[in-house]
């Protein structure tokens, strides 16, 4: 799955979680200031992501996530790892 597809799915899940509408996500957008997400929003978003992709995102990976780009980096790695594991 490429980054554009992943970003579109994260945007869909974000809007589902918060009930807000957001413009297209930019890698440099801050999750807290740019999207106004608090810790509960983030927890809900991560649960939606985990369910949608069948992955688990460890809490320690999220500790330094403060931009959309960093979140997408982690998700790309997790999804790629799952895909390669299934192919093996």
N, C-alpha and C positions, 0 to 999 in steps of 0.2 A: 504494500500500500504506500503510495507516495505521500509526501508531506501536505500537498494541497487537499487530497482526499481526507487525510487525517484531520487537518485543520477544519474542514467543513463539518465533519462529524463532531468534533469537540465544540464547535460553535452551536450546532444543533442541541447537544447535550447541555451546554451552558445555558442556552435560552430555556430549555425544559426545566432546569434546576432553579433558575432565578425568576422566570416569568418575564424577563426583560428581552428586548430586542437589541442586538449589537451589530455594528457594521462588521465587515470582514475582519478577521483577526490578523494583526500584524505581529511578527516575532518580537518586536521591541515593546509591545504593549505590556504595561505593568498589570498584574492580576489584581492587586489591591487598589492602586490609585486609578489606573486606566479603566478597569472593569468594575471597580467597587466591590470586589469579593471579600467577604470576611471568612473566618476559619470554618464556619458552618457551611457556607456556600462551597468552599473548596472541598470539604469532606463529602458533601453531596455530589459534587461534580466528579470526584475521584470514584465514588461508588458507581455512578452511572457509567463511567469509562470502563471500570473493571468488569462490570456486567456486560457491556456492549462488546468488548473485545475478548472476554474470557481470560483476562490477565490479572495479576496482583501487583499493585504498586506499593512497595514498602514505604512506610512512614519516613524513614531516614532519607529516602530519595527525594521526598517532597520538601524537606527542611530548607533547602536552598533554592527552591523554585519560586521565582518572583516575577517572571515574564512568561508570556505565551510561548515564546521560542524555546525556553528551557523546558517547559511542560511538554511541548511537542517532541523535543529531543529524547526525553525519557520514554514517551509513548512509542516513538518510532523504534527505539531499541527493544522495548518490551514486545511489541507486535512482531518485529523481525525475529526475535529469539523464539517466540511461540511458533511462528511459521516454519522456521528451520527445524525446530524440534519435531513438528508434525511431519515434515518431509522425510525425516530420518527413519 
